[in-house]
């Protein structure tokens, strides 16, 4: 069962079994037992290659150690028929559905081996084919469900008020117009509007913006947001199936359903290699008139370089990515990311650090910046607001020890008041601080202070009823983002885009610093999905990088979705094909580099392996290679292919 851990407010799903399977388990009692169980599970999942190995060994012992050649031959024939039947049946079924791939030659080789009684050569083909499929399945398998994560987080209950009574109901029972009670820690069950009370809500997972939003009568509410403090009543304006959170669930479901299956690189080469193999086999029969010549051609032509080279290179590439703190969920994603022609980034928490940092301090009435920051930092220490945390961190770094506030009072969504060094210090919104002043400000003074705020996120400060200054905040761009964007363009990426739910002004400032010219702002999750689809139509392979629940549909819609896993939502990580485990978005370029090198190595292995196979096919067509010898020679080629593919690490 997956454990749930709290990390910076984001829920992270940790699958202990998956970690154990990957070998990343800390020392624990019973580890050897777990490893044994895991080994048994592998044998059960991929029985044919283990059956073939055991059969080869049993036949060898019976025929060459005990001298009972008839028994050894019988064992090998039985292993060939039993082990080869599933391969033949599945490949034939694929042919009936128009799936002409690298497995066809192996199927024909197994059939001819049965007909001619060349059981040793046939078993080698069974072993390599089934073993290659197991490797490929391991490399391309995906073990996550973003829909399960989304559905698990979805609101399930609501508290409805009728007159003086309250009742807990299922969220599906909420009707438009119902009055619902929202308490601290509750998830807003449906879209609606506040009718009484006030509080702060965390909408970061839905909007991508990190600062809690104050709510008061008349404020709109979005399903899926979390009440941080305060309590209020709301009126439902939509039923659960039509609310914003359910729309996100539906967008992810639709994106996953329509995501096309990636064609294996092996199948691309098989389109050309398989007909050539069949032609050479026919020529071999015409030249020698022997069926064993056909088998010899098929044996040396069995596309083990196609079957093995790609999954070995992919597994090596995945391991290489893991060393760079990039979790790759499937072989298909590490294969495709290197072909990216368009890359889209979310803004907050992806290109930026995702939390407000102090931009500037503007004192008034003779206060210094240091004194103002010290007073504000001391007063904010007991608040959990994101802005308060930034002020406290900056004040502590500059001043050292801060004073413990006395008579602390916080108005959720508005501000705090506390006694610091005998002075009453208030910090918060402009309206909140205005109410603490001993003298009402003139319109000119109010206008001047608002201009100093500059339209940015700002906290105003008063001391003993006198306005003391303004602290301005910004969402800081991550280090190296501009170099990353430039690097993507040098790597051949045709278009780099910012997709954000933030306003145009804030988005343009970050985009300009990042060197991004295409900025799409004020986007809903569905609009991000539509833009990703448009990028796909223009450029083919697209990559989306994000961190919030609101990014999940776009991550699922892109060819490759990459999530910021260090602090982002567990749902965005589940929806994505790759997860960056460290807070470094510039690893996107590293993922592309690893993919391109991996595919270069895989193609080298395929071309060299197939080239050697073609050469052996020509020799075999003239009757100079027997099937058993051909199987051994093919294994030599396979070994060289595997060694080369391992270079992708």
N, C-alpha and C positions, 0 to 999 in steps of 0.2 A: 504494500500500500504506500502511496506517496505521502510523505510528511509535508506539512505546511510550515514554512519558516517566515518570520518577519524580517525584512531587510529594507531599511529606509522607508518603511510604509508600504512597500510593494510586496505583494504576496508571491512567493517563489515556490513552485512545485518541485520537490526533490524526490525523484524515483530511486529509492535505495537499491532496488533490484537491478535497475538499469546501470547504476554506478558500479555495483558489484560485478555485473557481467562485463563491463568495460575494463575491469582490472583496477579501477581507481578507488579501492576500498581501504580505509584505514585498518590497522591491525585490530582484529577483534577475535574473540574466542569462536571456534567453529568455522574459521575461514576455509580450512581444508575440506570440511564437509560440504560447504557451499560450493566450492570449486568442483567437487565430484558431482554434485547434483547438476551443476551447470553443464558439465561434460556429458552427463547422461541425456540432458535435454537436447544438446546439439546432435547427438547420435539419433535420437528419436525424430528430430526435425529433418535431418538429412541422412536417412538410413542407407540409401543406395551406394554412395562412395565407400562407406564403412563395410557394407556387405560385399562389395567388389574386392576390397583389400583382403578381407577375411577369406573370401572364396579363392582368390589367387594363392594365398598362403596355404590353404587346405589342399588345393589341387597339387601344388608343388611338393608338399610333404608326402602326400599319398603316391604321387607318380615317380618322384626322384629320390626321396629319402627311404620310403618303404618299398619302392620298386613295383608298386601296383599301378601300372600305367593306365589300365582300363578304368580303374576307380578315379584316378586323377583327371582323366579326360572327361569322365561322366560328371565329376564335380564342376569342372570348368564350363561344360556345356550348360549345366543347370544354372550356374551363376550368370552366364551370358543371357540365357533366355529370361530368367526371373528379373535380373537387374536391367536388362535392355528393354523389356516390355513397356515399363512406364515411359521411358524416353521415346520409344517408337510411337506409342499411342498419343502422347501429348503433342509431339511434333506433327503427326498426321492430322490431329484435330486442328492444330494451328493452320495447316495447309488448307483445310476445308474452309477456314475463315479468311483465307487470302494472306496469311502471315508467312511469307517466304523469307526465311532468315538463315542464320549461320548454323542452326541445328539440323538442317536438311541433310547435309553431307554425313554428319554423325549417324543419323537415322539409317541412311542407306548403307553405311559401312557395317552397322550392327546387323542389318537384315542379310547382307551378303555373307558376313561372318557365320551366321547361323546356317545359311544354305550350304556353304562350303566346309563347314566344320572347323574353321580356323578360330577356335574358341579363345585362345590366348590373346590374339590380336583384337578380337571383339571385346573382351573384358577390359583391355587397356582403354579402348574407346569409351566404354561405359564409365570407367573410372574417371577419365578426364572430362567427359561431358557432364556427368553428375556432380563431380567436384567443382567444375567451373561454374555450374549453375548455383551451387551452394555458396560459392564465393560471391557471385554476382548478387544473389538474393541478400546476403549479408551486407554487401556494399551499398545496395540501392534501397534496402528496407527502411521504412520510416515508422518510428514507434512513438507518435504523439498525436493527440487529438485536440485541436484548438476548440472545436465545438464543445467537447466535454468540459473544457476549462471555462468557456463562456457560460454554458448552461449551469455549471456548478456555482458560479458567482451570481447568477441572475437572482433578482429579488423573488422571494417565495411567499412572504407573509405581508400583511398590512394590518394596521390598527385603525378600524373605522369607528367614528363617533356618530352616534344617533341620539340626539338630545343630550341628556346627562350621562348616558351610558357609552362604554366603549366595548368593542369586540374584536378579537383577532380572526381574520379571515384569510383565505388563500388569495394571492394576488390576482388570480383569474376571476375572482368574484367582484373585484372593484369595478364600479360603474362610473361613467362620466357624471360629475356633480357630487360624488361622495366626498365627505369631509374625513380626512385621514390625519392621525397624529404621528408626528415624526420626532423621535427622541434622539439624544446623543448616541452615536454609534450605529443608528439605523441606516439602511440603504433605502433611498427614495424608491418606492415600488412602481410608480407610474409617473408620466409627465403631468405637471400640474402647476398651480400657482399658490403662493403663500397668502393665507387670509388672516392669520394672527400669529404673534410671537416673532422671534428673530433668532438667527444663529449663523454659523459658518458651515459651508459645505465644501468638501473635497471633490472637485470635478476633474482633477488632473488626468485620471485614467480615461475620461471621455473626451475632454477638450484638448489635453496635452499641456495645459497651462498649470504651473506648479503652485500658484498662490491661492489659498482658500478664498472662497467667494462669500461675502456677507449677504444674507438674505433677510428681507423684511417684507411686510405686507405689500402685495402687488408684484413681488419678484417671481420670475419663472423658475420652475424646477425641472430637471432632467432625470429620468429614471436611471438608476445605477450609480448616482452620486451618493456620497456618504456624509451624514451629518456629524461634524466634528465636535460641536458644542452647541449649547442652547437647545430649546425645544419650540416647536411651532406646529400650527395646523395648516394643512393645505387642502385645496380643492382639486380633485382629479379632473383633468381636461381630456385625457385619453385613456382608453382601456389598455391593459398590459400588452396585448398583441399588436397594438398600434404605437406603443411608446418607443422612445429613441433606443433604449437598450435592446429591445427585441428586434428593431431594425438592423442593429449591428450584427446580432446573431444570424439573421437571415442573409445579410450581405456576405458574411464569412461562409455560410452554408452554400450559397449560390456560387461564390468564387471557387470553392473547392470542387464543386460538382462540375464546373465548366473548364477547370484547368486541364489542358491537354496532356496526354501521356508523352513523355520524352522518348524519342526513338534511340535505341541503344546504338552506340558507335559501331559495335560488332555487326549489327544488322545493316548498317549503311555499306560496310565493306562486303557483306555477304551477298548483296544484290549483284555484285560483279563476280565475286570469287566462286560462288556456288555454280553458276552456269559453266564457268571455265572448267571446274572440276568434273562436271558431268560430261563435258565434251572430251576431255582427256581420257576419262574412263572408257568412253565409247571407242575412241581411237585405239586405246590399249587392247580392247577386246578384238578389234578388227586386225590389229597387227599380230597378236599372239594367238587369238582364238581360245583363250583360257579365261575362265571365270575368276581364278585366283589373281590374275593380273588386274582385273577390275577392283577386287578387294584391296590389293596392294596400293593401287592409286588412291582409293578412298581412304585407306588407313593413313597414308602419308599426307593426304589432303585434309584430313579431319581438322577443322579450323580451331585447334587448341589455342593458337595465338590470339584468335578472336575471342574465344571463350574465357581465356585466363588473363591475357594481358591487361584488358581494361579493368576488371575488378581488382586485380593486384595493384595496379597503379592508383585506382580510386581509393582503396583502403590505405595505401601509403600516403596519398594526398590528404585524406581525412585525418590521419595521425599527425601529419605535418601541420595541418591547420590547428589541431588540438594543442600542439606545443605553443602556438601563437595565441592561445585563448579564444579560438574560434571553434564553436561546436557546430559540426555539420551533421544534419539529421538524415541525409540521404546521398547516395552516390550521384543521383541525377542532379542534385543541386550543385555539388562541387564541380560536376562536368559542365553545367550550363552557365555558372556565374562568370566564367572566363570569356564567354561570348557576349557579355553585356554591351549593348549599344546605347542604352539610356539608363541613368541612375537618378532616382528621386529620393529626396531626404525630407523627413519631418523636421520642423524647426526646434521647438522646445524639448530639451532632454536628449536631442539627437545631435544637431549642429551646435546647440548651446548646452550649458551645464545643467539646465533644467531647474534652477533655483535662483531667486533674486539676489544679486550682489550689489553692494553700495557703489554707486557711480560717482556721486559728489555730495558734499555737505555744504549747505548754505546757511551760515549763522546770521542772525539779526540781533539788534540791540546789544552790541558789544560782546557777545559770546564768541569764544574761539571754537574752531572745528573740534579740537581735542576735548574741550570741556563739554561741548554739546554731545559728542559721541559717547563720552564717559557717562553722562547723565542718562542718555537714552538706553545705552547698553545695560546699565545697572537696573533701570526700571523694567526692562523687557525680559529679565531672566526667568520669570515664572510663567511666561507665555509660551504656548506651543506653536504659535503662528509662524509660518515660513519666513515672513519678513522680520519678525522678532529674532529668530535664530540667526539670521544674517547680521543683524545689528549687534547682537551679543558677541558673535564670533569676531567681528571686525573690532569691536571695542576691546575685547579681551586681548586680541593680538597687539593692539597699540598701547593699551594702558596697563596690562597685566591684570592684577586682581580687581574685580568690580565689587561694589558695595551691595550687600544683600538688601533688597527693597523692603520697606515697611509699609503697612496699610495698603497692600496691593489690591487693586480692583481692576477687573477686565470686563469690558462690554464686548461680547462676541461680534466680530465683523467690523468693529469700530475703533477700539483702542484700549489703552491701559493707563491707569493713574497709580502712582506710587510715591512714597516719601523717600527721598535720597538726600542724605546729609542735612536733614531738617527742612529741605525744600520739597514742595509738591511738584512732581514732574508728570506731565501728561504727554502721550505720544500716540498718534493714530491718524485717522482721516481728518480732512480739513474741517468738516462739520463737527466732529467729535471735539477737536481741540478748541474750536471757536466757543463752545459751550463752557470751557474751563477758564476763559479769559475774564479778568476783572473789569476790563474796559472793552466795550463793543468796538470793533474795527470799522473804519469808514469804508465806503465802497472803493475808494482809491487804494487804501491799504490792502483790502481783500483782493482786489484785482492784481496788485503787485505781487502778493504772495502766490496767487494762482499762476501767474506768469513764471515765477521762479520754479514752480512745480513743472512747468514746461510740457504738460500733458503726459508726463511719464508717471510710472508708479512712484508715489511719494508718501512719506510720513512727515507730518507736521508735529512740532514740539513746542510746548509751553512750560515755563518754569514760574511757579508762584503767581499764576494768573497773567503772565506776560509772554507774548509770542517770542520764542527763542530761536527758531530756525526751521529748516526743511532738509530732510535727507532724501536724495533721489536714488532710485534703483534701476538696474538693467539686468537683462538675462545675458550673461557673458558668453561669447562664442568660445568654443573649445579650442585649445591650442592645436595648431597644425591643420585646421580645416581648409584654409586657403591653399596650402601646399597640396592637400589631398585632392581638392577640386582640380587644381592645375595638373596633378599627376594623372587623374582620370582622363582628362582631355588628351594628354600625351600618350596614354595607352590606347587611344582610339575611340573612347566613348563619345558618341555624337552629341548627346544632350544631357546636361546636369540641371535638375529642377528642384526647387523648394516647394513642398506642399504643406500648408499649415492652416489651422483654424484661427490663427491670430490675425489681427488687423493688418492692413497693407503697410502702414507706417512702420510698425515694429518689425514686420517681416523684411521690409526693404533694407532696414539698417543692418540686420544680420546678413542678409544676402549680399549686400555690397561688401561687407568685410570678408565674406567667404569667396567672393569672385563669381557668384551665381547671378546670372542675368534674367533667368526665367523664374519668376516668383508667382505662385498661385496662392492667394490668401483668402481668409474668411470661408474656408471649405468645411463642409460637413463630411462625415465618413463616406457617404454615398458619392459625394462629388470627388473625393480622392480616388475612389474606385474607378469612376468614369474617366478621370484624367490618366490613371495608370493604363486603362484599356486603350486610350487614344495613343499613348506612348508606344504601346505594343503594336498597334496598327502601323505606326510610322517607322519603328525601328526594329521590331521583332523581339529580341531578348531584352527584358527590362528588369531592373533591380529596384526594390523599394526598401528604404531603411527607416525604421521608426521605433517607438518605445511605448506608446500608450494603447489602451483598449480601442480608442478611436482610430488607431492605425491598423488594427487587426484585419479589417476587410481588405485594405489596400495591400498589406503584406501577403495575404492569401491570394490576391488577384494577380500580383506581379509574377513574372516567370520565376524570380527568386526573391523571397522576402528575408531581410536581415534585421534582427531585433537587437536592441541594446539591452542585454540581459542583466547587467550589473545593478541597474536601478529601475528598469522598466517593469511594466506589468507582466505577470506570469502568462496572461492571455496573449499578449503580443508575442512573447517568446514561443508559445505553443503554436501560434498561427504561422510563424516564420519557418523558413527552410534552414536558416543559419542563425546562431545566437552569438553575440560578442560578449564574453564573460567579464571583460574589463571595460571600464568607462573610456573607451578610446575608439571613436567613430572612424579614425583614419585606418583601422584594420580592414576596412572595406577594400582598399587597394591591395592589401596583402592577400586577402581572399582571392582576388582576381589573379594576382601573380601566381599564387599556388596552383590555381586551377589551370592556368595556361601552361605552366611547366609540366604539370601532371599529364595533361592531354598531349603535350609534345612527346613526353616519354612513352605514353600509351601508343601513340601513332607510330613512333619509331619501332616499338616492339611488334606491332601488327605488321608493318611493312616488311621488316626484316624476316619475321617469322613466316609470313605468307610467301615471301620471295624464296626462302629456302624450301618451303613446301612445294611450290611450283616446280623448282628444279628437281626435287625428288620425284614429283609426279611424272615428269617427262622421262626420267630414268626408269621408273616403275612401269610406264606404259610400254616399254620395249622388253619387259620381262626380266629385268636385271635385279629386281628387289622382291623378295618373298614377303608375304604379309607379316609374319612374326618379326622379321628383321625391320620391316617398315615401321612397325609399332615402336620398336626400340629407338630407331632413328628419330621418329616423331617426338619421343620423350626427350631426346637430347635437345631438339629444337625448343621444346616446352621449357626445359630447364634454363636455357639461355634467355628465353622471353621473360621468365619469372625474375631472373637476376636483373635484367635490364629494367623491368617495371618497378622493382624495388627502389630504383634511383629516385623515384618521385618523393621519397621521404626526405 
